[in-house]
Amino acid sequence: MSEAQTLAVIAGGVGGAVGAFVGVAVGGSGLSVALTTSVVALLVGVAVIASAVIAGDVEFLADADGE
C-alpha cells in the first residue's frame, strides 16, 4: 500500500470515529445523527490529509513517468 493509500485509510478511520462520536453526542433523529456523522467524518478526514500534505509527509503528485 502506498503512503497516500495508507493516509487515506487512517484519515477515514479517524474521521469516522470522531464523526460517530459527535453524531451520537448531538443525538436527535437517525437521519440527523447520520448526517452529522458524515459531515464531521469528511471534515476530519480532509484535515488529516491536508495536515500531512502541508507537513510534507505525503506527496500526492507523481512524475509523468509514474514515479
N, C-alpha and C positions, 0 to 999 in steps of 0.2 A: 504494500500500500504506500502511495506517495505521501509526502508531507502534507500536500493540500487535501488529500482524501482523509488522512488521519485528523487534521484540524477540523474538517467538516463534520466528522463523526463526533469529535469532542465538543464542538460548538453546538451540535444538535442535542447531544446528551445534556450539557449544562443548561442550554436554553429550555429544553423540555422539562427538566427538573425544576428550574426556577419558575417557569411558566405554570406548571402544575401546582406548585405551592401557592403562587399568587392567585391563580384561578380558584382554588379551593378556599383560600383565605377571604377572597372577595365574596364568594358564595353567590346566592341567587339561583336563578333557574339553570337547568342543564345547559341551555344554549349560551347563556351569558358566561358561565364557567368555561365552556369550551372555547368561546371567542376570546375571552381574556387570556386563557392559557396559550392559545395560538399566537396572539399578538405579542405577548411578553416573551414567549419562546423565540419568535422571529427576531425581536429586537435584541435579546441577549445573545443569540447565535451570531447575528451580524456584528455586534460589538466585540465578541470574542475574536472573530475572524479579522475585523478591522484593526484591533489592537495588535494582533500577531503580525499583520502585514506592515503596520506602522513601525513596529519594533524590529522589523527585518528578519523575523524568524522564518517566514514563508514567502517564497516568490511564486506568484501565480502566472507571471508572464514567461513564456518559453521562447527560445530562439526559433528561427524559421526552420532549422533542421531538427527540431523536436527535443533539443537538449535544455 
